[in-house]
């Protein structure tokens, strides 16, 4: 899962990221790229991500994104 999430972010944002890089705080992702990422995640993991959950606490790093996906899948 980590590699998939990192690969999608790097493809969308055109920058390499680490597992704990601050994606929103450091402006790696913005409102457009986060929507692109959500579409990719929903397709790959067969999940639905409500827009109310698209907050910094869930999407500010690869690690947080993976934890969020795991909670959705549980």
C-alpha positions in Angstrom: 0.0 0.0 0.0 2.8 2.4 0.9 4.4 2.1 -2.6 1.0 2.6 -4.4 0.2 5.7 -2.4 3.7 7.2 -2.8 3.7 6.4 -6.6 0.3 8.1 -7.1 1.3 11.2 -5.2 4.6 11.5 -7.0 2.8 11.0 -10.4 0.2 13.7 -9.5 2.5 16.2 -7.8 5.7 15.6 -9.9 7.8 15.4 -6.7 9.3 12.5 -4.7 7.8 12.0 -1.2 8.7 10.2 1.9 6.3 8.4 4.2 6.1 11.3 6.7 6.5 14.3 4.3 3.8 16.9 5.0 1.7 16.8 1.9 -0.6 19.7 2.7 1.5 21.7 5.0 4.4 21.8 2.5 1.9 22.3 -0.4 2.9 19.2 -2.2 -0.9 18.5 -2.7 -3.5 21.1 -3.3 -7.3 21.0 -3.8 -7.0 19.7 -7.4 -4.3 17.1 -6.8 -6.0 15.8 -3.6 -9.1 15.1 -5.6 -7.0 13.2 -8.2 -5.4 11.2 -5.4 -8.8 10.4 -3.9 -10.1 9.0 -7.2 -7.0 6.8 -7.5 -7.4 5.5 -3.9 -11.1 4.8 -4.3 -10.5 2.8 -7.4 -7.5 0.9 -6.1 -8.9 0.0 -2.7 -12.7 -0.2 -3.5 -13.5 2.4 -0.9 -15.6 5.6 -0.8 -13.9 8.6 0.7 -16.5 11.2 2.0 -15.3 14.8 1.3 -15.8 15.6 5.0 -13.0 13.2 5.7 -10.6 15.0 3.4 -8.8 16.9 6.1 -5.2 17.4 7.1 -5.5 14.8 9.9 -6.2 12.1 7.3 -4.2 13.3 4.3 -1.1 15.2 5.4 1.3 12.3 4.9 1.6 8.9 3.2 1.5 7.3 6.7 -1.8 9.1 7.6 -3.3 8.2 4.3 -2.5 4.5 4.8 -3.9 4.6 8.3 -7.1 6.3 7.0 -7.5 3.6 4.3 -7.1 0.9 6.8 -9.8 2.4 9.1 -12.2 2.6 6.1 -11.5 -1.0 5.1 -12.0 -2.3 8.7 
